[in-house]
Amino acid sequence: MFEPKGDFSENWHRQQNESVERYVDDDYEADGTLGELFGGFIATSLDREGLVLDIGCGLHPVLPHYVKHLNLKQFLGIEPLPVLVERDFACLTGVAAEKIPLRSGCANAAIFSTSLDHIENAAQAISEVVRVLKPGFPLYFWLGIHDPHILAESKTFAVVHTHSRGLKKLARIVFAPLEHAFLAWQMYKRHRDLKNGIPLDDAHVRYHTLATIDSEMSGYGLRIVRKISVPGSASAFIEAVTL
Ligand SMILES: C[S@@+](CC[C@H](N)C(=O)[O-])C[C@H]1O[C@@H](n2cnc3c(N)ncnc32)[C@H](O)[C@@H]1O
Protein backbone atom coordinates (compact mmCIF):
# COMPACT_ATOMS: atom_id res chain seq x y z
CA MET A 1 0.00 0.00 0.00
CA PHE A 2 1.14 3.56 -0.70
CA GLU A 3 1.86 6.14 1.98
CA PRO A 4 0.88 9.68 0.95
CA LYS A 5 3.68 11.86 -0.42
CA GLY A 6 4.47 15.10 1.42
CA ASP A 7 5.53 16.51 4.78
CA PHE A 8 3.19 15.33 7.49
CA SER A 9 3.69 15.72 11.23
CA GLU A 10 3.78 12.84 13.69
CA ASN A 11 0.55 14.21 15.15
CA TRP A 12 -1.24 13.92 11.76
CA HIS A 13 0.01 10.33 11.28
CA ARG A 14 -1.13 9.44 14.80
CA GLN A 15 -4.60 10.97 14.31
CA GLN A 16 -4.94 9.21 10.95
CA ASN A 17 -3.90 5.81 12.36
CA GLU A 18 -6.16 6.16 15.39
CA SER A 19 -9.17 7.02 13.22
CA VAL A 20 -9.10 3.84 11.08
CA GLU A 21 -11.00 1.75 13.62
CA ARG A 22 -13.73 4.43 13.81
CA TYR A 23 -14.06 4.74 10.03
CA VAL A 24 -14.42 1.00 9.44
CA ASP A 25 -16.98 0.53 12.22
CA ASP A 26 -20.45 -0.40 10.86
CA ASP A 27 -21.99 2.42 12.91
CA TYR A 28 -19.81 5.10 11.29
CA GLU A 29 -22.11 7.36 9.23
CA ALA A 30 -24.83 4.70 9.47
CA ASP A 31 -27.37 7.53 9.74
CA GLY A 32 -27.17 9.16 6.34
CA THR A 33 -29.57 12.05 7.06
CA LEU A 34 -26.99 14.86 7.09
CA GLY A 35 -24.98 13.26 4.29
CA GLU A 36 -28.06 13.16 2.06
CA LEU A 37 -28.86 16.77 2.96
CA PHE A 38 -25.33 17.70 1.87
CA GLY A 39 -25.95 15.78 -1.36
CA GLY A 40 -29.09 17.89 -1.90
CA PHE A 41 -27.06 21.06 -1.34
CA ILE A 42 -24.46 19.92 -3.89
CA ALA A 43 -27.09 18.76 -6.39
CA THR A 44 -28.60 22.19 -6.91
CA SER A 45 -25.54 23.58 -8.70
CA LEU A 46 -23.33 20.61 -9.64
CA ASP A 47 -22.40 19.94 -13.27
CA ARG A 48 -22.86 16.14 -13.23
CA GLU A 49 -21.31 15.45 -16.62
CA GLY A 50 -17.63 15.85 -15.68
CA LEU A 51 -15.21 14.42 -13.13
CA VAL A 52 -16.14 14.98 -9.46
CA LEU A 53 -13.41 14.52 -6.84
CA ASP A 54 -14.15 13.50 -3.25
CA ILE A 55 -11.21 14.79 -1.20
CA GLY A 56 -10.74 12.54 1.84
CA CYS A 57 -13.49 10.12 0.79
CA GLY A 58 -12.89 7.86 3.79
CA LEU A 59 -13.07 4.08 3.91
CA HIS A 60 -16.65 3.58 2.69
CA PRO A 61 -16.97 0.45 0.52
CA VAL A 62 -20.03 1.92 -1.25
CA LEU A 63 -20.78 5.42 -2.54
CA PRO A 64 -21.02 7.84 0.41
CA HIS A 65 -24.50 9.18 1.31
CA TYR A 66 -23.71 12.64 -0.08
CA VAL A 67 -23.21 11.39 -3.64
CA LYS A 68 -25.28 8.23 -3.86
CA HIS A 69 -28.33 9.98 -5.38
CA LEU A 70 -26.40 12.26 -7.74
CA ASN A 71 -25.96 9.81 -10.64
CA LEU A 72 -22.45 11.06 -11.31
CA LYS A 73 -20.84 10.01 -14.58
CA GLN A 74 -17.28 10.18 -13.17
CA PHE A 75 -16.59 10.09 -9.44
CA LEU A 76 -13.11 9.68 -7.97
CA GLY A 77 -12.17 9.43 -4.31
CA ILE A 78 -8.85 10.74 -2.99
CA GLU A 79 -7.88 9.06 0.28
CA PRO A 80 -4.52 9.16 2.09
CA LEU A 81 -5.22 6.27 4.46
CA PRO A 82 -3.32 3.32 2.93
CA VAL A 83 -5.99 0.80 3.92
CA LEU A 84 -7.23 -1.86 1.50
CA VAL A 85 -10.96 -1.37 0.94
CA GLU A 86 -13.01 -3.15 -1.71
CA ARG A 87 -14.89 -0.12 -3.00
CA ASP A 88 -17.57 -0.05 -5.65
CA PHE A 89 -16.15 3.27 -6.94
CA ALA A 90 -12.73 4.46 -8.10
CA CYS A 91 -10.35 5.84 -5.49
CA LEU A 92 -6.73 7.00 -5.44
CA THR A 93 -5.58 5.38 -2.19
CA GLY A 94 -2.51 6.63 -0.34
CA VAL A 95 -2.90 10.07 -1.94
CA ALA A 96 -3.25 13.27 0.09
CA ALA A 97 -4.91 16.45 -1.17
CA GLU A 98 -1.60 18.30 -0.84
CA LYS A 99 -0.25 16.44 -3.92
CA ILE A 100 -2.75 14.99 -6.37
CA PRO A 101 -1.42 12.92 -9.29
CA LEU A 102 -3.88 14.34 -11.84
CA ARG A 103 -3.35 16.81 -14.66
CA SER A 104 -4.37 20.45 -14.24
CA GLY A 105 -7.91 21.48 -15.15
CA CYS A 106 -9.41 17.98 -15.42
CA ALA A 107 -12.18 18.09 -12.78
CA ASN A 108 -15.59 19.79 -12.67
CA ALA A 109 -16.01 19.84 -8.87
CA ALA A 110 -14.33 18.90 -5.60
CA ILE A 111 -16.13 17.77 -2.44
CA PHE A 112 -14.66 18.05 1.05
CA SER A 113 -17.07 16.14 3.27
CA THR A 114 -15.96 16.61 6.90
CA SER A 115 -12.37 16.24 5.69
CA LEU A 116 -10.98 19.80 5.71
CA ASP A 117 -10.47 19.72 9.49
CA HIS A 118 -8.32 16.58 9.10
CA ILE A 119 -6.05 17.97 6.37
CA GLU A 120 -2.77 19.14 7.80
CA ASN A 121 -1.69 21.66 5.15
CA ALA A 122 -5.09 23.05 4.20
CA ALA A 123 -3.85 26.04 2.16
CA GLN A 124 -1.53 23.81 0.11
CA ALA A 125 -4.30 21.21 -0.34
CA ILE A 126 -6.83 23.79 -1.56
CA SER A 127 -4.38 25.33 -4.00
CA GLU A 128 -3.60 21.82 -5.34
CA VAL A 129 -7.33 21.05 -5.70
CA VAL A 130 -7.86 24.39 -7.47
CA ARG A 131 -5.04 23.42 -9.89
CA VAL A 132 -6.81 20.15 -10.71
CA LEU A 133 -10.22 21.85 -11.14
CA LYS A 134 -11.27 23.55 -14.35
CA PRO A 135 -10.97 27.32 -13.79
CA GLY A 136 -13.98 28.73 -11.92
CA PHE A 137 -15.49 25.33 -11.06
CA PRO A 138 -16.80 24.79 -7.51
CA LEU A 139 -15.55 23.31 -4.25
CA TYR A 140 -18.23 21.99 -1.85
CA PHE A 141 -17.51 21.78 1.88
CA TRP A 142 -19.35 20.07 4.69
CA LEU A 143 -17.76 21.54 7.81
CA GLY A 144 -18.21 20.50 11.43
CA ILE A 145 -18.84 23.68 13.44
CA HIS A 146 -17.51 24.22 16.96
CA ASP A 147 -18.94 27.55 18.19
CA PRO A 148 -19.92 27.32 21.89
CA HIS A 149 -23.51 28.50 21.18
CA ILE A 150 -23.98 25.67 18.63
CA LEU A 151 -23.09 23.20 21.37
CA ALA A 152 -25.72 24.87 23.59
CA GLU A 153 -28.40 24.79 20.88
CA SER A 154 -27.88 21.07 20.39
CA LYS A 155 -28.43 20.41 24.11
CA THR A 156 -31.51 22.44 24.98
CA PHE A 157 -35.20 21.70 25.59
CA ALA A 158 -36.02 20.17 22.21
CA VAL A 159 -33.46 17.43 22.83
CA VAL A 160 -34.80 16.68 26.30
CA HIS A 161 -38.49 16.74 25.33
CA THR A 162 -38.36 15.23 21.88
CA HIS A 163 -35.46 12.81 21.98
CA SER A 164 -35.35 11.64 25.63
CA ARG A 165 -37.74 9.05 27.06
CA GLY A 166 -38.79 7.59 30.41
CA LEU A 167 -36.45 7.85 33.39
CA LYS A 168 -33.73 9.54 31.36
CA LYS A 169 -36.19 12.31 30.43
CA LEU A 170 -37.35 12.67 34.05
CA ALA A 171 -33.76 12.82 35.32
CA ARG A 172 -32.86 15.47 32.75
CA ILE A 173 -35.84 17.62 33.82
CA VAL A 174 -35.14 17.22 37.56
CA PHE A 175 -31.41 17.82 37.21
CA ALA A 176 -31.75 20.54 34.56
CA PRO A 177 -29.97 23.23 36.64
CA LEU A 178 -26.97 20.92 37.08
CA GLU A 179 -26.95 20.02 33.39
CA HIS A 180 -27.09 23.71 32.45
CA ALA A 181 -24.28 24.57 34.85
CA PHE A 182 -22.17 21.81 33.27
CA LEU A 183 -23.06 23.07 29.79
CA ALA A 184 -22.10 26.63 30.76
CA TRP A 185 -18.72 25.29 31.94
CA GLN A 186 -18.23 23.35 28.68
CA MET A 187 -19.12 26.46 26.66
CA TYR A 188 -16.71 28.61 28.67
CA LYS A 189 -13.93 26.04 28.23
CA ARG A 190 -14.60 25.68 24.49
CA HIS A 191 -14.58 29.47 24.02
CA ARG A 192 -11.28 29.74 25.92
CA ASP A 193 -9.63 26.82 24.11
CA LEU A 194 -10.71 28.03 20.65
CA LYS A 195 -9.34 31.48 21.48
CA ASN A 196 -6.02 30.05 22.67
CA GLY A 197 -5.67 27.49 19.86
CA ILE A 198 -5.89 24.53 22.24
CA PRO A 199 -7.22 21.35 20.53
CA LEU A 200 -10.82 20.49 21.53
CA ASP A 201 -10.29 16.79 20.90
CA ASP A 202 -7.80 14.31 19.54
CA ALA A 203 -9.34 13.81 16.10
CA HIS A 204 -8.97 17.12 14.22
CA VAL A 205 -6.13 19.38 13.13
CA ARG A 206 -8.35 22.51 13.04
CA TYR A 207 -11.75 23.70 14.30
CA HIS A 208 -14.14 25.68 12.11
CA THR A 209 -16.55 28.15 13.68
CA LEU A 210 -19.34 30.17 12.07
CA ALA A 211 -17.45 33.24 13.19
CA THR A 212 -14.30 32.31 11.26
CA ILE A 213 -15.49 30.48 8.13
CA ASP A 214 -15.55 33.57 5.91
CA SER A 215 -12.02 34.67 6.75
CA GLU A 216 -10.77 31.06 6.58
CA MET A 217 -12.16 30.67 3.03
CA SER A 218 -10.81 34.01 1.82
CA GLY A 219 -7.44 33.04 3.35
CA TYR A 220 -7.46 30.04 0.97
CA GLY A 221 -8.19 32.39 -1.95
CA LEU A 222 -11.83 31.26 -2.14
CA ARG A 223 -15.08 33.22 -2.42
CA ILE A 224 -18.18 31.76 -0.77
CA VAL A 225 -21.07 31.46 -3.22
CA ARG A 226 -23.57 29.78 -0.85
CA LYS A 227 -23.42 28.96 2.85
CA ILE A 228 -25.98 27.36 5.14
CA SER A 229 -25.80 26.43 8.78
CA VAL A 230 -27.89 23.27 9.14
CA PRO A 231 -30.54 23.78 11.84
CA GLY A 232 -30.32 21.39 14.80
CA SER A 233 -26.83 20.23 13.90
CA ALA A 234 -23.23 21.38 14.22
CA SER A 235 -22.75 21.44 10.44
CA ALA A 236 -22.35 24.04 7.73
CA PHE A 237 -22.50 23.48 3.97
CA ILE A 238 -20.50 25.79 1.72
CA GLU A 239 -20.03 26.21 -2.00
CA ALA A 240 -16.97 28.26 -2.95
CA VAL A 241 -15.03 29.25 -6.05
CA THR A 242 -11.66 30.91 -6.52
CA LEU A 243 -11.54 34.66 -5.85
C1 LIG B 1 -14.09 12.39 8.96
S1 LIG B 1 -13.37 11.54 7.59
C2 LIG B 1 -14.55 11.90 6.30
C3 LIG B 1 -14.74 10.74 5.35
C4 LIG B 1 -15.83 10.96 4.30
N1 LIG B 1 -15.56 12.11 3.47
C5 LIG B 1 -17.19 11.10 4.96
O1 LIG B 1 -17.76 12.21 4.95
O2 LIG B 1 -17.69 10.13 5.50
C6 LIG B 1 -12.00 12.58 7.17
C7 LIG B 1 -11.19 12.06 6.01
O3 LIG B 1 -10.19 13.03 5.66
C8 LIG B 1 -9.05 12.31 5.25
N2 LIG B 1 -7.85 13.14 5.23
C9 LIG B 1 -7.00 13.43 6.25
N3 LIG B 1 -5.95 14.14 5.79
C10 LIG B 1 -6.13 14.30 4.46
C11 LIG B 1 -5.36 14.90 3.42
N4 LIG B 1 -4.21 15.52 3.68
N5 LIG B 1 -5.83 14.86 2.16
C12 LIG B 1 -7.02 14.25 1.89
N6 LIG B 1 -7.78 13.65 2.83
C13 LIG B 1 -7.34 13.67 4.10
C14 LIG B 1 -8.99 11.17 6.26
O4 LIG B 1 -8.12 10.14 5.86
C15 LIG B 1 -10.44 10.77 6.32
O5 LIG B 1 -10.74 9.81 5.36
The ligand as an SDF file (V2000), in Angstrom:
LIG
                    3D

 27 29  0  0  0  0  0  0  0  0999 V2000
  -14.0890   12.3870    8.9550 C   0  0  0  0  0  0  0  0  0  0  0  0
  -13.3740   11.5390    7.5910 S   0  0  0  0  0  0  0  0  0  0  0  0
  -14.5480   11.8970    6.3040 C   0  0  0  0  0  0  0  0  0  0  0  0
  -14.7420   10.7400    5.3510 C   0  0  0  0  0  0  0  0  0  0  0  0
  -15.8330   10.9620    4.2950 C   0  0  0  0  0  0  0  0  0  0  0  0
  -15.5560   12.1120    3.4680 N   0  0  0  0  0  0  0  0  0  0  0  0
  -17.1880   11.1030    4.9620 C   0  0  0  0  0  0  0  0  0  0  0  0
  -17.7600   12.2130    4.9480 O   0  0  0  0  0  0  0  0  0  0  0  0
  -17.6900   10.1260    5.5000 O   0  0  0  0  0  0  0  0  0  0  0  0
  -11.9960   12.5780    7.1720 C   0  0  0  0  0  0  0  0  0  0  0  0
  -11.1870   12.0580    6.0140 C   0  0  0  0  0  0  0  0  0  0  0  0
  -10.1940   13.0280    5.6620 O   0  0  0  0  0  0  0  0  0  0  0  0
   -9.0540   12.3060    5.2530 C   0  0  0  0  0  0  0  0  0  0  0  0
   -7.8450   13.1350    5.2310 N   0  0  0  0  0  0  0  0  0  0  0  0
   -7.0020   13.4330    6.2450 C   0  0  0  0  0  0  0  0  0  0  0  0
   -5.9460   14.1430    5.7900 N   0  0  0  0  0  0  0  0  0  0  0  0
   -6.1290   14.3010    4.4570 C   0  0  0  0  0  0  0  0  0  0  0  0
   -5.3640   14.9050    3.4170 C   0  0  0  0  0  0  0  0  0  0  0  0
   -4.2090   15.5160    3.6850 N   0  0  0  0  0  0  0  0  0  0  0  0
   -5.8340   14.8580    2.1560 N   0  0  0  0  0  0  0  0  0  0  0  0
   -7.0170   14.2510    1.8870 C   0  0  0  0  0  0  0  0  0  0  0  0
   -7.7800   13.6520    2.8310 N   0  0  0  0  0  0  0  0  0  0  0  0
   -7.3450   13.6720    4.1010 C   0  0  0  0  0  0  0  0  0  0  0  0
   -8.9880   11.1700    6.2620 C   0  0  0  0  0  0  0  0  0  0  0  0
   -8.1150   10.1420    5.8560 O   0  0  0  0  0  0  0  0  0  0  0  0
  -10.4450   10.7660    6.3200 C   0  0  0  0  0  0  0  0  0  0  0  0
  -10.7400    9.8140    5.3590 O   0  0  0  0  0  0  0  0  0  0  0  0
  1  2  1  0
  2  3  1  0
  2 10  1  0
  3  4  1  0
  4  5  1  0
  5  6  1  0
  5  7  1  0
  7  8  2  0
  7  9  1  0
 10 11  1  0
 11 12  1  0
 11 26  1  0
 12 13  1  0
 13 14  1  0
 13 24  1  0
 14 15  1  0
 14 23  1  0
 15 16  2  0
 16 17  1  0
 17 18  1  0
 17 23  2  0
 18 19  1  0
 18 20  2  0
 20 21  1  0
 21 22  2  0
 22 23  1  0
 24 25  1  0
 24 26  1  0
 26 27  1  0
M  CHG  2   2   1   9  -1
M  END
$$$$
